[in-house]
Amino acid sequence: GKTGTDESKFITVLCIRSFAQLRATFNEYETLTGKKIEDDLSKEFSGSTLKVLQGIVKSIKDRQGYFAAILH
């Protein structure tokens, strides 16, 4: 009976799927919505939860780049 996004679904998917599944999910999400997952995460979450989820997405999309940025 509610409209909008179920934030717990974002968290569940990001935390239980494999790297390969998440890469495919991100690609399909962008194909279907025309937006990057990071953009919609920023609209749905804030604070430390947003930072954690952004870190997961960045590490899935570009593991070496993510860790290079962390070390830098």
CHARMM-style PDB file with segment names, atoms N, HN, CA, C and O in Angstrom:
ATOM      1  N   GLY     1       0.785  -1.193   0.000  1.00  0.00      PROA
ATOM      2  CA  GLY     1       0.000   0.000   0.000  1.00  0.00      PROA
ATOM      3  C   GLY     1       0.831   1.263   0.000  1.00  0.00      PROA
ATOM      4  O   GLY     1       0.270   2.359  -0.043  1.00  0.00      PROA
ATOM      5  N   LYS     2       2.175   1.149   0.048  1.00  0.00      PROA
ATOM      6  HN  LYS     2       2.630   0.259   0.083  1.00  0.00      PROA
ATOM      7  CA  LYS     2       3.013   2.347   0.061  1.00  0.00      PROA
ATOM      8  C   LYS     2       3.676   2.516  -1.292  1.00  0.00      PROA
ATOM      9  O   LYS     2       3.916   1.545  -2.010  1.00  0.00      PROA
ATOM     10  N   THR     3       3.968   3.767  -1.629  1.00  0.00      PROA
ATOM     11  HN  THR     3       3.773   4.556  -1.046  1.00  0.00      PROA
ATOM     12  CA  THR     3       4.735   4.039  -2.841  1.00  0.00      PROA
ATOM     13  C   THR     3       6.125   4.505  -2.435  1.00  0.00      PROA
ATOM     14  O   THR     3       6.353   4.920  -1.299  1.00  0.00      PROA
ATOM     15  N   GLY     4       7.033   4.431  -3.369  1.00  0.00      PROA
ATOM     16  HN  GLY     4       6.848   4.094  -4.293  1.00  0.00      PROA
ATOM     17  CA  GLY     4       8.388   4.868  -3.084  1.00  0.00      PROA
ATOM     18  C   GLY     4       9.344   3.690  -3.043  1.00  0.00      PROA
ATOM     19  O   GLY     4       9.013   2.580  -3.460  1.00  0.00      PROA
ATOM     20  N   THR     5      10.513   3.951  -2.541  1.00  0.00      PROA
ATOM     21  HN  THR     5      10.782   4.853  -2.202  1.00  0.00      PROA
ATOM     22  CA  THR     5      11.580   2.967  -2.515  1.00  0.00      PROA
ATOM     23  C   THR     5      11.643   2.277  -1.164  1.00  0.00      PROA
ATOM     24  O   THR     5      11.517   2.912  -0.117  1.00  0.00      PROA
ATOM     25  N   ASP     6      11.840   0.974  -1.205  1.00  0.00      PROA
ATOM     26  HN  ASP     6      11.942   0.458  -2.055  1.00  0.00      PROA
ATOM     27  CA  ASP     6      12.071   0.206   0.015  1.00  0.00      PROA
ATOM     28  C   ASP     6      13.587   0.143   0.217  1.00  0.00      PROA
ATOM     29  O   ASP     6      14.273  -0.679  -0.390  1.00  0.00      PROA
ATOM     30  N   GLU     7      14.091   1.024   1.077  1.00  0.00      PROA
ATOM     31  HN  GLU     7      13.533   1.692   1.569  1.00  0.00      PROA
ATOM     32  CA  GLU     7      15.541   1.140   1.266  1.00  0.00      PROA
ATOM     33  C   GLU     7      16.175  -0.165   1.722  1.00  0.00      PROA
ATOM     34  O   GLU     7      17.332  -0.435   1.402  1.00  0.00      PROA
ATOM     35  N   SER     8      15.437  -0.975   2.463  1.00  0.00      PROA
ATOM     36  HN  SER     8      14.496  -0.756   2.724  1.00  0.00      PROA
ATOM     37  CA  SER     8      16.002  -2.235   2.943  1.00  0.00      PROA
ATOM     38  C   SER     8      16.335  -3.164   1.780  1.00  0.00      PROA
ATOM     39  O   SER     8      17.226  -4.004   1.905  1.00  0.00      PROA
ATOM     40  N   LYS     9      15.641  -3.033   0.657  1.00  0.00      PROA
ATOM     41  HN  LYS     9      14.917  -2.350   0.555  1.00  0.00      PROA
ATOM     42  CA  LYS     9      15.941  -3.866  -0.520  1.00  0.00      PROA
ATOM     43  C   LYS     9      17.295  -3.501  -1.116  1.00  0.00      PROA
ATOM     44  O   LYS     9      18.055  -4.381  -1.521  1.00  0.00      PROA
ATOM     45  N   PHE    10      17.599  -2.204  -1.171  1.00  0.00      PROA
ATOM     46  HN  PHE    10      16.982  -1.489  -0.842  1.00  0.00      PROA
ATOM     47  CA  PHE    10      18.924  -1.780  -1.627  1.00  0.00      PROA
ATOM     48  C   PHE    10      19.998  -2.426  -0.752  1.00  0.00      PROA
ATOM     49  O   PHE    10      20.953  -3.014  -1.259  1.00  0.00      PROA
ATOM     50  N   ILE    11      19.835  -2.313   0.544  1.00  0.00      PROA
ATOM     51  HN  ILE    11      19.059  -1.835   0.956  1.00  0.00      PROA
ATOM     52  CA  ILE    11      20.826  -2.837   1.480  1.00  0.00      PROA
ATOM     53  C   ILE    11      20.957  -4.346   1.339  1.00  0.00      PROA
ATOM     54  O   ILE    11      22.070  -4.869   1.299  1.00  0.00      PROA
ATOM     55  N   THR    12      19.835  -5.048   1.263  1.00  0.00      PROA
ATOM     56  HN  THR    12      18.930  -4.623   1.295  1.00  0.00      PROA
ATOM     57  CA  THR    12      19.865  -6.499   1.136  1.00  0.00      PROA
ATOM     58  C   THR    12      20.615  -6.929  -0.115  1.00  0.00      PROA
ATOM     59  O   THR    12      21.487  -7.796  -0.053  1.00  0.00      PROA
ATOM     60  N   VAL    13      20.281  -6.334  -1.240  1.00  0.00      PROA
ATOM     61  HN  VAL    13      19.572  -5.631  -1.291  1.00  0.00      PROA
ATOM     62  CA  VAL    13      20.923  -6.713  -2.506  1.00  0.00      PROA
ATOM     63  C   VAL    13      22.417  -6.419  -2.446  1.00  0.00      PROA
ATOM     64  O   VAL    13      23.223  -7.260  -2.843  1.00  0.00      PROA
ATOM     65  N   LEU    14      22.797  -5.251  -1.961  1.00  0.00      PROA
ATOM     66  HN  LEU    14      22.142  -4.567  -1.638  1.00  0.00      PROA
ATOM     67  CA  LEU    14      24.216  -4.882  -1.926  1.00  0.00      PROA
ATOM     68  C   LEU    14      25.026  -5.749  -0.967  1.00  0.00      PROA
ATOM     69  O   LEU    14      26.238  -5.889  -1.134  1.00  0.00      PROA
ATOM     70  N   CYS    15      24.386  -6.317   0.011  1.00  0.00      PROA
ATOM     71  HN  CYS    15      23.402  -6.203   0.147  1.00  0.00      PROA
ATOM     72  CA  CYS    15      25.121  -7.074   1.030  1.00  0.00      PROA
ATOM     73  C   CYS    15      25.140  -8.584   0.812  1.00  0.00      PROA
ATOM     74  O   CYS    15      25.980  -9.267   1.398  1.00  0.00      PROA
ATOM     75  N   ILE    16      24.242  -9.129  -0.011  1.00  0.00      PROA
ATOM     76  HN  ILE    16      23.559  -8.574  -0.487  1.00  0.00      PROA
ATOM     77  CA  ILE    16      24.215 -10.598  -0.127  1.00  0.00      PROA
ATOM     78  C   ILE    16      24.566 -11.120  -1.514  1.00  0.00      PROA
ATOM     79  O   ILE    16      24.744 -12.327  -1.681  1.00  0.00      PROA
ATOM     80  N   ARG    17      24.669 -10.268  -2.490  1.00  0.00      PROA
ATOM     81  HN  ARG    17      24.524  -9.287  -2.354  1.00  0.00      PROA
ATOM     82  CA  ARG    17      24.964 -10.726  -3.849  1.00  0.00      PROA
ATOM     83  C   ARG    17      26.460 -10.766  -4.104  1.00  0.00      PROA
ATOM     84  O   ARG    17      27.235 -10.066  -3.453  1.00  0.00      PROA
ATOM     85  N   SER    18      26.854 -11.599  -5.062  1.00  0.00      PROA
ATOM     86  HN  SER    18      26.224 -12.168  -5.591  1.00  0.00      PROA
ATOM     87  CA  SER    18      28.268 -11.712  -5.425  1.00  0.00      PROA
ATOM     88  C   SER    18      28.695 -10.497  -6.253  1.00  0.00      PROA
ATOM     89  O   SER    18      27.863  -9.724  -6.729  1.00  0.00      PROA
ATOM     90  N   PHE    19      30.013 -10.351  -6.408  1.00  0.00      PROA
ATOM     91  HN  PHE    19      30.689 -10.979  -6.021  1.00  0.00      PROA
ATOM     92  CA  PHE    19      30.532  -9.252  -7.222  1.00  0.00      PROA
ATOM     93  C   PHE    19      29.973  -9.322  -8.643  1.00  0.00      PROA
ATOM     94  O   PHE    19      29.542  -8.309  -9.193  1.00  0.00      PROA
ATOM     95  N   ALA    20      29.982 -10.506  -9.228  1.00  0.00      PROA
ATOM     96  HN  ALA    20      30.332 -11.329  -8.781  1.00  0.00      PROA
ATOM     97  CA  ALA    20      29.489 -10.660 -10.598  1.00  0.00      PROA
ATOM     98  C   ALA    20      28.006 -10.312 -10.693  1.00  0.00      PROA
ATOM     99  O   ALA    20      27.586  -9.648 -11.641  1.00  0.00      PROA
ATOM    100  N   GLN    21      27.220 -10.748  -9.732  1.00  0.00      PROA
ATOM    101  HN  GLN    21      27.562 -11.287  -8.962  1.00  0.00      PROA
ATOM    102  CA  GLN    21      25.793 -10.425  -9.740  1.00  0.00      PROA
ATOM    103  C   GLN    21      25.570  -8.921  -9.606  1.00  0.00      PROA
ATOM    104  O   GLN    21      24.713  -8.351 -10.282  1.00  0.00      PROA
ATOM    105  N   LEU    22      26.341  -8.286  -8.734  1.00  0.00      PROA
ATOM    106  HN  LEU    22      27.036  -8.748  -8.185  1.00  0.00      PROA
ATOM    107  CA  LEU    22      26.169  -6.850  -8.539  1.00  0.00      PROA
ATOM    108  C   LEU    22      26.592  -6.058  -9.766  1.00  0.00      PROA
ATOM    109  O   LEU    22      25.929  -5.086 -10.128  1.00  0.00      PROA
ATOM    110  N   ARG    23      27.681  -6.455 -10.410  1.00  0.00      PROA
ATOM    111  HN  ARG    23      28.219  -7.244 -10.116  1.00  0.00      PROA
ATOM    112  CA  ARG    23      28.084  -5.765 -11.643  1.00  0.00      PROA
ATOM    113  C   ARG    23      26.968  -5.850 -12.685  1.00  0.00      PROA
ATOM    114  O   ARG    23      26.632  -4.855 -13.328  1.00  0.00      PROA
ATOM    115  N   ALA    24      26.402  -7.040 -12.844  1.00  0.00      PROA
ATOM    116  HN  ALA    24      26.675  -7.848 -12.322  1.00  0.00      PROA
ATOM    117  CA  ALA    24      25.306  -7.219 -13.802  1.00  0.00      PROA
ATOM    118  C   ALA    24      24.081  -6.408 -13.379  1.00  0.00      PROA
ATOM    119  O   ALA    24      23.400  -5.822 -14.220  1.00  0.00      PROA
ATOM    120  N   THR    25      23.805  -6.377 -12.088  1.00  0.00      PROA
ATOM    121  HN  THR    25      24.358  -6.853 -11.405  1.00  0.00      PROA
ATOM    122  CA  THR    25      22.662  -5.613 -11.575  1.00  0.00      PROA
ATOM    123  C   THR    25      22.848  -4.129 -11.841  1.00  0.00      PROA
ATOM    124  O   THR    25      21.911  -3.460 -12.277  1.00  0.00      PROA
ATOM    125  N   PHE    26      24.046  -3.601 -11.584  1.00  0.00      PROA
ATOM    126  HN  PHE    26      24.806  -4.145 -11.230  1.00  0.00      PROA
ATOM    127  CA  PHE    26      24.315  -2.177 -11.824  1.00  0.00      PROA
ATOM    128  C   PHE    26      24.146  -1.835 -13.303  1.00  0.00      PROA
ATOM    129  O   PHE    26      23.572  -0.800 -13.640  1.00  0.00      PROA
ATOM    130  N   ASN    27      24.642  -2.697 -14.177  1.00  0.00      PROA
ATOM    131  HN  ASN    27      25.108  -3.538 -13.903  1.00  0.00      PROA
ATOM    132  CA  ASN    27      24.499  -2.457 -15.617  1.00  0.00      PROA
ATOM    133  C   ASN    27      23.035  -2.472 -16.031  1.00  0.00      PROA
ATOM    134  O   ASN    27      22.593  -1.608 -16.788  1.00  0.00      PROA
ATOM    135  N   GLU    28      22.289  -3.441 -15.542  1.00  0.00      PROA
ATOM    136  HN  GLU    28      22.648  -4.143 -14.927  1.00  0.00      PROA
ATOM    137  CA  GLU    28      20.871  -3.537 -15.887  1.00  0.00      PROA
ATOM    138  C   GLU    28      20.082  -2.376 -15.299  1.00  0.00      PROA
ATOM    139  O   GLU    28      19.164  -1.860 -15.937  1.00  0.00      PROA
ATOM    140  N   TYR    29      20.432  -1.967 -14.092  1.00  0.00      PROA
ATOM    141  HN  TYR    29      21.178  -2.386 -13.574  1.00  0.00      PROA
ATOM    142  CA  TYR    29      19.764  -0.832 -13.450  1.00  0.00      PROA
ATOM    143  C   TYR    29      19.919   0.422 -14.303  1.00  0.00      PROA
ATOM    144  O   TYR    29      18.966   1.172 -14.515  1.00  0.00      PROA
ATOM    145  N   GLU    30      21.146   0.634 -14.788  1.00  0.00      PROA
ATOM    146  HN  GLU    30      21.921   0.025 -14.616  1.00  0.00      PROA
ATOM    147  CA  GLU    30      21.408   1.813 -15.618  1.00  0.00      PROA
ATOM    148  C   GLU    30      20.670   1.721 -16.954  1.00  0.00      PROA
ATOM    149  O   GLU    30      20.171   2.725 -17.460  1.00  0.00      PROA
ATOM    150  N   THR    31      20.602   0.522 -17.519  1.00  0.00      PROA
ATOM    151  HN  THR    31      21.008  -0.294 -17.108  1.00  0.00      PROA
ATOM    152  CA  THR    31      19.876   0.330 -18.774  1.00  0.00      PROA
ATOM    153  C   THR    31      18.386   0.618 -18.589  1.00  0.00      PROA
ATOM    154  O   THR    31      17.772   1.287 -19.420  1.00  0.00      PROA
ATOM    155  N   LEU    32      17.813   0.117 -17.508  1.00  0.00      PROA
ATOM    156  HN  LEU    32      18.312  -0.427 -16.833  1.00  0.00      PROA
ATOM    157  CA  LEU    32      16.375   0.272 -17.277  1.00  0.00      PROA
ATOM    158  C   LEU    32      15.974   1.677 -16.854  1.00  0.00      PROA
ATOM    159  O   LEU    32      14.932   2.183 -17.271  1.00  0.00      PROA
ATOM    160  N   THR    33      16.808   2.312 -16.018  1.00  0.00      PROA
ATOM    161  HN  THR    33      17.654   1.901 -15.680  1.00  0.00      PROA
ATOM    162  CA  THR    33      16.416   3.602 -15.447  1.00  0.00      PROA
ATOM    163  C   THR    33      17.081   4.792 -16.117  1.00  0.00      PROA
ATOM    164  O   THR    33      16.600   5.919 -16.003  1.00  0.00      PROA
ATOM    165  N   GLY    34      18.190   4.547 -16.819  1.00  0.00      PROA
ATOM    166  HN  GLY    34      18.581   3.631 -16.912  1.00  0.00      PROA
ATOM    167  CA  GLY    34      18.946   5.648 -17.405  1.00  0.00      PROA
ATOM    168  C   GLY    34      19.766   6.399 -16.377  1.00  0.00      PROA
ATOM    169  O   GLY    34      20.309   7.462 -16.676  1.00  0.00      PROA
ATOM    170  N   LYS    35      19.867   5.859 -15.157  1.00  0.00      PROA
ATOM    171  HN  LYS    35      19.426   4.995 -14.913  1.00  0.00      PROA
ATOM    172  CA  LYS    35      20.629   6.502 -14.075  1.00  0.00      PROA
ATOM    173  C   LYS    35      21.605   5.502 -13.481  1.00  0.00      PROA
ATOM    174  O   LYS    35      21.391   4.291 -13.530  1.00  0.00      PROA
ATOM    175  N   LYS    36      22.669   6.029 -12.925  1.00  0.00      PROA
ATOM    176  HN  LYS    36      22.844   7.013 -12.884  1.00  0.00      PROA
ATOM    177  CA  LYS    36      23.609   5.179 -12.196  1.00  0.00      PROA
ATOM    178  C   LYS    36      23.056   4.895 -10.813  1.00  0.00      PROA
ATOM    179  O   LYS    36      22.348   5.719 -10.234  1.00  0.00      PROA
ATOM    180  N   ILE    37      23.377   3.741 -10.295  1.00  0.00      PROA
ATOM    181  HN  ILE    37      23.953   3.072 -10.765  1.00  0.00      PROA
ATOM    182  CA  ILE    37      22.893   3.354  -8.975  1.00  0.00      PROA
ATOM    183  C   ILE    37      23.356   4.348  -7.912  1.00  0.00      PROA
ATOM    184  O   ILE    37      22.638   4.610  -6.948  1.00  0.00      PROA
ATOM    185  N   GLU    38      24.561   4.903  -8.091  1.00  0.00      PROA
ATOM    186  HN  GLU    38      25.145   4.691  -8.874  1.00  0.00      PROA
ATOM    187  CA  GLU    38      25.087   5.853  -7.114  1.00  0.00      PROA
ATOM    188  C   GLU    38      24.200   7.090  -6.990  1.00  0.00      PROA
ATOM    189  O   GLU    38      24.021   7.629  -5.898  1.00  0.00      PROA
ATOM    190  N   ASP    39      23.652   7.531  -8.114  1.00  0.00      PROA
ATOM    191  HN  ASP    39      23.798   7.094  -9.001  1.00  0.00      PROA
ATOM    192  CA  ASP    39      22.791   8.710  -8.102  1.00  0.00      PROA
ATOM    193  C   ASP    39      21.529   8.467  -7.279  1.00  0.00      PROA
ATOM    194  O   ASP    39      21.107   9.327  -6.506  1.00  0.00      PROA
ATOM    195  N   ASP    40      20.934   7.293  -7.451  1.00  0.00      PROA
ATOM    196  HN  ASP    40      21.277   6.595  -8.078  1.00  0.00      PROA
ATOM    197  CA  ASP    40      19.713   7.000  -6.702  1.00  0.00      PROA
ATOM    198  C   ASP    40      19.997   6.691  -5.232  1.00  0.00      PROA
ATOM    199  O   ASP    40      19.171   6.979  -4.366  1.00  0.00      PROA
ATOM    200  N   LEU    41      21.151   6.112  -4.953  1.00  0.00      PROA
ATOM    201  HN  LEU    41      21.822   5.878  -5.656  1.00  0.00      PROA
ATOM    202  CA  LEU    41      21.510   5.899  -3.540  1.00  0.00      PROA
ATOM    203  C   LEU    41      21.587   7.242  -2.822  1.00  0.00      PROA
ATOM    204  O   LEU    41      21.144   7.370  -1.681  1.00  0.00      PROA
ATOM    205  N   SER    42      22.152   8.241  -3.497  1.00  0.00      PROA
ATOM    206  HN  SER    42      22.511   8.137  -4.425  1.00  0.00      PROA
ATOM    207  CA  SER    42      22.282   9.572  -2.897  1.00  0.00      PROA
ATOM    208  C   SER    42      20.930  10.215  -2.608  1.00  0.00      PROA
ATOM    209  O   SER    42      20.817  11.053  -1.713  1.00  0.00      PROA
ATOM    210  N   LYS    43      19.915   9.827  -3.358  1.00  0.00      PROA
ATOM    211  HN  LYS    43      20.007   9.147  -4.085  1.00  0.00      PROA
ATOM    212  CA  LYS    43      18.571  10.362  -3.131  1.00  0.00      PROA
ATOM    213  C   LYS    43      17.840   9.649  -2.005  1.00  0.00      PROA
ATOM    214  O   LYS    43      16.947  10.221  -1.380  1.00  0.00      PROA
ATOM    215  N   GLU    44      18.216   8.400  -1.745  1.00  0.00      PROA
ATOM    216  HN  GLU    44      18.942   7.936  -2.252  1.00  0.00      PROA
ATOM    217  CA  GLU    44      17.491   7.574  -0.777  1.00  0.00      PROA
ATOM    218  C   GLU    44      18.152   7.504   0.602  1.00  0.00      PROA
ATOM    219  O   GLU    44      17.480   7.270   1.606  1.00  0.00      PROA
ATOM    220  N   PHE    45      19.462   7.705   0.644  1.00  0.00      PROA
ATOM    221  HN  PHE    45      20.008   7.895  -0.172  1.00  0.00      PROA
ATOM    222  CA  PHE    45      20.202   7.540   1.895  1.00  0.00      PROA
ATOM    223  C   PHE    45      21.011   8.788   2.208  1.00  0.00      PROA
ATOM    224  O   PHE    45      21.212   9.648   1.350  1.00  0.00      PROA
ATOM    225  N   SER    46      21.465   8.872   3.436  1.00  0.00      PROA
ATOM    226  HN  SER    46      21.301   8.173   4.133  1.00  0.00      PROA
ATOM    227  CA  SER    46      22.329   9.970   3.842  1.00  0.00      PROA
ATOM    228  C   SER    46      23.263   9.476   4.940  1.00  0.00      PROA
ATOM    229  O   SER    46      23.126   8.360   5.442  1.00  0.00      PROA
ATOM    230  N   GLY    47      24.201  10.319   5.296  1.00  0.00      PROA
ATOM    231  HN  GLY    47      24.313  11.225   4.888  1.00  0.00      PROA
ATOM    232  CA  GLY    47      25.096  10.036   6.415  1.00  0.00      PROA
ATOM    233  C   GLY    47      25.970   8.818   6.208  1.00  0.00      PROA
ATOM    234  O   GLY    47      26.397   8.523   5.092  1.00  0.00      PROA
ATOM    235  N   SER    48      26.230   8.116   7.296  1.00  0.00      PROA
ATOM    236  HN  SER    48      25.883   8.356   8.203  1.00  0.00      PROA
ATOM    237  CA  SER    48      27.149   6.981   7.255  1.00  0.00      PROA
ATOM    238  C   SER    48      26.594   5.822   6.438  1.00  0.00      PROA
ATOM    239  O   SER    48      27.357   5.078   5.823  1.00  0.00      PROA
ATOM    240  N   THR    49      25.279   5.661   6.424  1.00  0.00      PROA
ATOM    241  HN  THR    49      24.658   6.265   6.924  1.00  0.00      PROA
ATOM    242  CA  THR    49      24.689   4.592   5.606  1.00  0.00      PROA
ATOM    243  C   THR    49      24.987   4.837   4.137  1.00  0.00      PROA
ATOM    244  O   THR    49      25.341   3.904   3.417  1.00  0.00      PROA
ATOM    245  N   LEU    50      24.851   6.070   3.684  1.00  0.00      PROA
ATOM    246  HN  LEU    50      24.564   6.828   4.269  1.00  0.00      PROA
ATOM    247  CA  LEU    50      25.154   6.409   2.293  1.00  0.00      PROA
ATOM    248  C   LEU    50      26.626   6.153   2.000  1.00  0.00      PROA
ATOM    249  O   LEU    50      26.953   5.584   0.958  1.00  0.00      PROA
ATOM    250  N   LYS    51      27.505   6.554   2.883  1.00  0.00      PROA
ATOM    251  HN  LYS    51      27.239   7.015   3.730  1.00  0.00      PROA
ATOM    252  CA  LYS    51      28.943   6.355   2.654  1.00  0.00      PROA
ATOM    253  C   LYS    51      29.303   4.879   2.532  1.00  0.00      PROA
ATOM    254  O   LYS    51      30.113   4.503   1.685  1.00  0.00      PROA
ATOM    255  N   VAL    52      28.706   4.049   3.371  1.00  0.00      PROA
ATOM    256  HN  VAL    52      28.048   4.354   4.059  1.00  0.00      PROA
ATOM    257  CA  VAL    52      28.977   2.606   3.312  1.00  0.00      PROA
ATOM    258  C   VAL    52      28.484   2.027   1.990  1.00  0.00      PROA
ATOM    259  O   VAL    52      29.203   1.281   1.325  1.00  0.00      PROA
ATOM    260  N   LEU    53      27.258   2.373   1.614  1.00  0.00      PROA
ATOM    261  HN  LEU    53      26.674   2.979   2.153  1.00  0.00      PROA
ATOM    262  CA  LEU    53      26.701   1.841   0.370  1.00  0.00      PROA
ATOM    263  C   LEU    53      27.465   2.349  -0.851  1.00  0.00      PROA
ATOM    264  O   LEU    53      27.670   1.597  -1.804  1.00  0.00      PROA
ATOM    265  N   GLN    54      27.887   3.608  -0.835  1.00  0.00      PROA
ATOM    266  HN  GLN    54      27.720   4.218  -0.061  1.00  0.00      PROA
ATOM    267  CA  GLN    54      28.708   4.141  -1.930  1.00  0.00      PROA
ATOM    268  C   GLN    54      30.036   3.396  -2.011  1.00  0.00      PROA
ATOM    269  O   GLN    54      30.530   3.117  -3.103  1.00  0.00      PROA
ATOM    270  N   GLY    55      30.609   3.079  -0.865  1.00  0.00      PROA
ATOM    271  HN  GLY    55      30.209   3.306   0.022  1.00  0.00      PROA
ATOM    272  CA  GLY    55      31.859   2.322  -0.844  1.00  0.00      PROA
ATOM    273  C   GLY    55      31.691   0.937  -1.450  1.00  0.00      PROA
ATOM    274  O   GLY    55      32.559   0.465  -2.183  1.00  0.00      PROA
ATOM    275  N   ILE    56      30.586   0.295  -1.148  1.00  0.00      PROA
ATOM    276  HN  ILE    56      29.881   0.679  -0.552  1.00  0.00      PROA
ATOM    277  CA  ILE    56      30.311  -1.022  -1.728  1.00  0.00      PROA
ATOM    278  C   ILE    56      30.216  -0.909  -3.243  1.00  0.00      PROA
ATOM    279  O   ILE    56      30.829  -1.690  -3.971  1.00  0.00      PROA
ATOM    280  N   VAL    57      29.445   0.065  -3.713  1.00  0.00      PROA
ATOM    281  HN  VAL    57      28.947   0.699  -3.122  1.00  0.00      PROA
ATOM    282  CA  VAL    57      29.261   0.232  -5.161  1.00  0.00      PROA
ATOM    283  C   VAL    57      30.591   0.547  -5.836  1.00  0.00      PROA
ATOM    284  O   VAL    57      30.915  -0.042  -6.867  1.00  0.00      PROA
ATOM    285  N   LYS    58      31.359   1.465  -5.269  1.00  0.00      PROA
ATOM    286  HN  LYS    58      31.096   1.944  -4.431  1.00  0.00      PROA
ATOM    287  CA  LYS    58      32.651   1.830  -5.869  1.00  0.00      PROA
ATOM    288  C   LYS    58      33.590   0.627  -5.911  1.00  0.00      PROA
ATOM    289  O   LYS    58      34.285   0.418  -6.906  1.00  0.00      PROA
ATOM    290  N   SER    59      33.615  -0.156  -4.845  1.00  0.00      PROA
ATOM    291  HN  SER    59      33.051   0.014  -4.038  1.00  0.00      PROA
ATOM    292  CA  SER    59      34.519  -1.305  -4.818  1.00  0.00      PROA
ATOM    293  C   SER    59      34.083  -2.390  -5.796  1.00  0.00      PROA
ATOM    294  O   SER    59      34.923  -3.131  -6.306  1.00  0.00      PROA
ATOM    295  N   ILE    60      32.804  -2.495  -6.060  1.00  0.00      PROA
ATOM    296  HN  ILE    60      32.121  -1.893  -5.645  1.00  0.00      PROA
ATOM    297  CA  ILE    60      32.311  -3.468  -7.040  1.00  0.00      PROA
ATOM    298  C   ILE    60      32.656  -3.005  -8.456  1.00  0.00      PROA
ATOM    299  O   ILE    60      33.109  -3.800  -9.279  1.00  0.00      PROA
ATOM    300  N   LYS    61      32.443  -1.740  -8.734  1.00  0.00      PROA
ATOM    301  HN  LYS    61      32.075  -1.094  -8.066  1.00  0.00      PROA
ATOM    302  CA  LYS    61      32.662  -1.218 -10.088  1.00  0.00      PROA
ATOM    303  C   LYS    61      34.140  -1.128 -10.450  1.00  0.00      PROA
ATOM    304  O   LYS    61      34.507  -1.380 -11.598  1.00  0.00      PROA
ATOM    305  N   ASP    62      34.989  -0.777  -9.498  1.00  0.00      PROA
ATOM    306  HN  ASP    62      34.691  -0.572  -8.566  1.00  0.00      PROA
ATOM    307  CA  ASP    62      36.416  -0.583  -9.776  1.00  0.00      PROA
ATOM    308  C   ASP    62      37.204  -0.837  -8.498  1.00  0.00      PROA
ATOM    309  O   ASP    62      37.544   0.095  -7.768  1.00  0.00      PROA
ATOM    310  N   ARG    63      37.488  -2.097  -8.238  1.00  0.00      PROA
ATOM    311  HN  ARG    63      37.213  -2.854  -8.830  1.00  0.00      PROA
ATOM    312  CA  ARG    63      38.145  -2.481  -6.991  1.00  0.00      PROA
ATOM    313  C   ARG    63      39.498  -1.794  -6.816  1.00  0.00      PROA
ATOM    314  O   ARG    63      39.780  -1.233  -5.757  1.00  0.00      PROA
ATOM    315  N   GLN    64      40.336  -1.839  -7.857  1.00  0.00      PROA
ATOM    316  HN  GLN    64      40.107  -2.295  -8.717  1.00  0.00      PROA
ATOM    317  CA  GLN    64      41.659  -1.220  -7.743  1.00  0.00      PROA
ATOM    318  C   GLN    64      41.545   0.289  -7.534  1.00  0.00      PROA
ATOM    319  O   GLN    64      42.253   0.856  -6.702  1.00  0.00      PROA
ATOM    320  N   GLY    65      40.668   0.928  -8.275  1.00  0.00      PROA
ATOM    321  HN  GLY    65      40.093   0.467  -8.951  1.00  0.00      PROA
ATOM    322  CA  GLY    65      40.472   2.367  -8.130  1.00  0.00      PROA
ATOM    323  C   GLY    65      39.956   2.735  -6.754  1.00  0.00      PROA
ATOM    324  O   GLY    65      40.367   3.741  -6.177  1.00  0.00      PROA
ATOM    325  N   TYR    66      39.064   1.926  -6.233  1.00  0.00      PROA
ATOM    326  HN  TYR    66      38.730   1.108  -6.702  1.00  0.00      PROA
ATOM    327  CA  TYR    66      38.516   2.176  -4.896  1.00  0.00      PROA
ATOM    328  C   TYR    66      39.621   2.131  -3.847  1.00  0.00      PROA
ATOM    329  O   TYR    66      39.752   3.048  -3.035  1.00  0.00      PROA
ATOM    330  N   PHE    67      40.415   1.066  -3.866  1.00  0.00      PROA
ATOM    331  HN  PHE    67      40.309   0.321  -4.525  1.00  0.00      PROA
ATOM    332  CA  PHE    67      41.473   0.933  -2.871  1.00  0.00      PROA
ATOM    333  C   PHE    67      42.591   1.957  -3.081  1.00  0.00      PROA
ATOM    334  O   PHE    67      43.204   2.412  -2.115  1.00  0.00      PROA
ATOM    335  N   ALA    68      42.858   2.319  -4.331  1.00  0.00      PROA
ATOM    336  HN  ALA    68      42.360   1.950  -5.115  1.00  0.00      PROA
ATOM    337  CA  ALA    68      43.854   3.370  -4.588  1.00  0.00      PROA
ATOM    338  C   ALA    68      43.392   4.681  -3.980  1.00  0.00      PROA
ATOM    339  O   ALA    68      44.192   5.405  -3.388  1.00  0.00      PROA
ATOM    340  N   ALA    69      42.106   4.998  -4.119  1.00  0.00      PROA
ATOM    341  HN  ALA    69      41.456   4.410  -4.600  1.00  0.00      PROA
ATOM    342  CA  ALA    69      41.570   6.231  -3.550  1.00  0.00      PROA
ATOM    343  C   ALA    69      41.629   6.192  -2.026  1.00  0.00      PROA
ATOM    344  O   ALA    69      41.948   7.199  -1.395  1.00  0.00      PROA
ATOM    345  N   ILE    70      41.330   5.061  -1.439  1.00  0.00      PROA
ATOM    346  HN  ILE    70      41.071   4.243  -1.951  1.00  0.00      PROA
ATOM    347  CA  ILE    70      41.383   4.918   0.020  1.00  0.00      PROA
ATOM    348  C   ILE    70      42.820   5.114   0.509  1.00  0.00      PROA
ATOM    349  O   ILE    70      43.050   5.809   1.499  1.00  0.00      PROA
ATOM    350  N   LEU    71      43.776   4.507  -0.179  1.00  0.00      PROA
ATOM    351  HN  LEU    71      43.589   3.942  -0.983  1.00  0.00      PROA
ATOM    352  CA  LEU    71      45.180   4.608   0.242  1.00  0.00      PROA
ATOM    353  C   LEU    71      45.740   6.004   0.005  1.00  0.00      PROA
ATOM    354  O   LEU    71      46.613   6.465   0.739  1.00  0.00      PROA
ATOM    355  N   HSD    72      45.233   6.671  -1.022  1.00  0.00      PROA
ATOM    356  HN  HSD    72      44.523   6.297  -1.619  1.00  0.00      PROA
ATOM    357  CA  HSD    72      45.743   8.005  -1.333  1.00  0.00      PROA
ATOM    358  C   HSD    72      45.309   8.958  -0.247  1.00  0.00      PROA
ATOM    359  OT1 HSD    72      45.629  10.145  -0.305  1.00  0.00      PROA
TER     360      HSD     72
END
